[in-house]
Amino acid sequence: MKKEYVLALCIAGLMAACKGKHDADLIVRNAVIYTVDSAFSTAQAMAIKDGKILELGTDANIMNAYVAPEIVNADGKTIYPGFIDAHAHFVSYGESLFQVDLTGSGSFAEVVARVQQFVAKHPNEPWIRGRGWDQNKFPGKQYPTNAQLNELFPKTPVVLERVDGHAVIANAKALALAGIQPNQQLNGGAIETVNGVLTGILIDNAVNLVQSVIPYPSKDQFERWLLAAQAKCFEQGLTTIAECGISYKAVDKIDSLQKEDKLQMRLYVMLTDSKENYDHYLPKGPYKTDRLFVNGFKVYADGALGSRGACLLQPYSDKPGWFGFLLEPKSHYDSVAALLVNTPFQMCTHAIGDSANREILNVYNKYLKGKNDKRWRIEHAQIVNENDFNLFGSASVIPSVQPTHGTSDMYWAGDRLGAQRLKGGYAYQQLLQQNGWLPLGTDFPVEDISPFKTFLAAVFRQDAKQYPAGGFQMENALTREQTIRGMTIWAAKAGFLEKEVGSLEPGKKADFIMLDTDLMKVNAVKVLDTKVLATYSGGKKVFGN
């Protein structure tokens, strides 16, 4: 009886203490919370309810004002808004997790060996596919041929994508299924033929010829891809991804998985530049749910610098007389801009070379007619002529850049461009000044998924080998604050999501991550040692113990 009386007193005391407090689902306390609000302010604690942030403040303020069934003591760890990748290929990344990983191969012999190892483990695959090779890492830096693949796999089609996705090497079986012939010509692409024989190298639009005959994935395959990609993203602290270029059919599958609550990743989607996508979406406009926003169309101006498909104003320094090429006639980009300018959809155009960037910037300026809030984007904005930077600001064009492209390409970009032209490459600080904000991404699986490599490349302009010692073209390095903003609120703004995610403020979704390192203080050597301790999406833990 005495124990019951004491228990009753305790309960009464707790009720009295909690009287006047507001209910929350989760309180996070004893943290260093970078809110990434307009002042880049910090807080110590925050209260969350129904997946959204109620309030931030000191431990005392939050604990005195709220009661919650779950309280997380962060032990002084750092909390940031969930990272947002402003340019990635979520579906392709998931698919790549079930293919041959060719990343970092130092020779084509190593590529072939990895394919053989994969086939030994997966002997019944109807198509052998892989991704990640880069001839710039091979001795001689020349494209390989498919002779070995033809010999080893005469009856099974093999398609191996270059790291940037703008070239493949395919074996004779795959080429035959696609109906590709020696010396075949097409616009915006190349089919390499030597002495009347197909080498298997297909560049840019030629890649589509073989990809079009690869069977479309089943619902189960698609689900496995996306759930695997999601797990990797949450592990890296990524809570929102800009998916750059998929079909409306893939969008429907994503929407279904999200509605089944299997897929919790937030996605901003750009549709590929195709008639079927325009016909499907333009009449009804953008599509929006809690986790999905279809609001853009992805157009391709040119190819990649590494495969010499980027369109340049002057010839390649290492291939005299070769300028690269546009993937479509100039009239195509004009017609797409004319089609989209009177809709809410964003036009988001891949442009690598200085000629491609100039062409798209001129088209954008023609239709946007000065400052605006359409947020049309140029994806990559990689090599820009010194006379063209102002064309971003004059029409409020958003350069969406990927810092690790600079640190990957720096080993050979000078060979392609020459020293003077290289100065207009990977010029993030110059691009930032045009509009005052700059979204950052990785372009995974073209580059590594790690946002910490993005941070290292943007701030210190170094790669994972800490090369070069002084940083690559440091005049275009971003500050730590600019980089964090680029990975959070500016990435959100690039997809019209800044009122929902990208910063930790009252009323916004409670997407946040806890790190073991403070990126605002860590030195370059330790950046890549950073670990994500926990990832929360909508106030629910999706990664961490």
WOVEN-V275907 format. One record per backbone hydrogen bond with DSSP energy under -1.0 kcal/mol. NH is the residue of the N-H (numbers start at 0). CO is the residue of the C=O. If there is no record, write none. Layout:
nh->[NH NH]
co->[CO CO]
//
This chain:
nh->[4 5 6 7 8 9 10 11 12 13 14 15 16 17 20 21 23 24 25 26 27 28 30 31 32 33 34 39 42 43 44 45 46 47 48 51 52 53 54 56 61 62 63 64 65 66 71 73 75 76 77 78 79 81 82 83 84 85 87 88 92 93 94 95 96 97 98 99 101 104 110 111 112 113 114 115 116 117 118 119 120 121 124 127 129 130 131 132 136 137 140 145 149 150 151 152 158 159 160 161 162 164 167 168 169 170 174 175 176 177 178 179 183 189 191 193 196 198 201 202 203 204 205 206 210 211 212 213 221 222 223 224 225 226 227 228 229 230 231 232 233 234 235 236 237 238 239 240 241 242 243 244 244 245 250 251 252 253 254 255 256 257 258 259 260 261 262 265 266 267 268 269 270 271 272 273 277 278 279 280 281 284 286 288 292 293 294 295 296 297 298 300 302 307 308 309 311 315 316 318 321 324 326 331 333 334 335 336 337 338 339 340 342 345 347 348 349 350 354 355 356 357 358 359 360 361 362 363 364 365 366 367 368 376 377 378 379 381 382 383 387 390 391 393 395 396 397 399 400 404 406 407 408 409 411 412 415 416 417 421 423 424 425 427 430 431 432 433 435 439 440 442 445 453 454 455 456 457 458 459 462 465 470 471 475 476 477 482 483 484 485 486 487 489 491 492 493 494 495 496 499 500 503 506 507 508 509 510 511 512 513 514 515 520 521 525 528 529 532 533 534 535 536 538 539 541 542]
co->[0 1 2 3 4 5 6 7 8 9 10 11 12 13 17 64 66 47 47 69 45 71 43 76 42 78 40 36 32 56 56 27 54 25 51 48 507 46 46 44 57 58 59 60 61 21 26 28 29 73 514 31 512 510 236 486 239 439 241 443 88 89 90 91 92 94 95 128 130 101 106 107 108 109 110 111 112 113 114 115 116 117 121 156 158 99 160 160 133 134 137 198 145 146 147 148 127 168 129 166 132 161 201 159 199 157 170 171 172 173 175 174 180 202 200 196 193 191 167 189 165 187 202 203 206 207 209 210 217 218 219 220 221 222 223 224 225 226 227 228 229 230 231 233 232 82 82 265 84 267 87 242 269 269 246 247 248 249 250 251 252 253 254 255 257 256 256 238 290 240 292 242 295 245 297 271 273 274 275 276 277 280 293 291 266 286 268 268 345 270 347 349 308 304 303 303 322 321 415 315 318 308 300 328 329 330 331 332 333 334 335 336 339 294 296 376 298 378 310 310 352 353 354 355 356 357 358 359 360 361 362 363 364 346 397 348 399 350 351 423 384 387 388 389 392 391 375 377 438 401 402 403 404 405 408 408 411 412 413 417 420 421 381 425 426 427 428 430 431 485 400 86 442 449 450 451 452 453 454 455 466 462 467 460 472 473 457 478 479 480 481 482 484 484 487 488 489 491 492 491 496 496 34 52 504 499 50 508 535 79 533 77 530 517 517 522 525 526 513 513 542 511 539 509 536 534 534]
//
